[in-house]
Amino acid sequence: MRERSSEYSRSPRRGNSRDKKDFKTMEFHKRRKRVCRFCEDKVSHISYHNERLLRRFINERGKIVPRRISGNCAFHQRGLTIAVKRARHLAVLPYTSEIYR
């Protein structure tokens, strides 16, 4: 096996040229975790009659807002999804907005 000379030595890593010290001194701003508003209010059942509440969790196209954006817990997000679908079926909420019809 041939030995490598100094001119064939590996080059330093390409890309980010910051030292380790820079990473230690950098401040990372952590986002505050969203709290489920249904858990805060201790809501056990989400009603499909409450149109104003359900509209907060539907975007302008009529899609249900995902859990990571709305901040709901998994239990209440499932209940919210069922309530929105029931409200759509009974024509309390539209399936799509007026713009996209």
Protein Blocks (a to p, Z undefined) as FASTA:
>chain_A
ZZddfklpccddehjfbdfklmmmpccddddddddfklmnopabdcfklmmlmmmmccfk
opacdfklnopafklmmmmmmmmmmmmmnomacfbdfklZZ
